[in-house]
Amino acid sequence: MFAVALAFNPVREWLRGVVDRTFFRERYDYARAIGALARSMTSLLDLDEITRRVTTTVESTMLGATKIEGRAGTRWTYTASGITTNVAARLAAVAQGGEIVVSEATVTRLGLDAAAENLGVRELKNVETPLRLFRLR
């Protein structure tokens, strides 16, 4: 039985790839998308351009169809998901009164050291590693 399953795995992966491309899921390579965004923003100082690029990346890589299979059958949801979405929600919860709170990685990638107030290391719900947070001024 194991040999049969092993033999059909390449076919299953090929079929999954076809289905994913059909539903535009091939663009969901998060690591590649975030890396490309970081490289493109290394010298940006214009907040509007930063906002545009981040929004475009998030919309094209982290939003879309998710297939959920369960006892009641298979269904598709259209949502944002993943650790990035969870961290963003936790950072928004820390921010108060219109503040913008970001992680150390964001400050470093965007070169915002002078414009950021260190809030210290915080544990965030459902995030394995505590993160150093910053408030943008």
Number of C-alpha atoms within 10 A of each C-alpha: 6 6 8 8 10 11 11 10 12 11 11 13 11 11 12 12 14 14 13 15 12 10 13 14 19 13 15 15 11 16 10 12 16 15 10 12 18 16 11 12 17 12 11 12 12 9 9 10 12 16 11 10 16 16 11 12 17 17 12 16 20 20 17 18 17 15 9 10 10 7 5 6 7 9 11 11 10 10 10 16 13 10 11 14 14 16 18 13 13 18 18 15 11 15 14 9 5 7 12 15 25 24 18 19 13 15 19 11 15 17 16 16 15 9 12 18 14 16 13 11 14 12 13 17 12 10 13 9 11 12 17 15 23 25 18 16 11
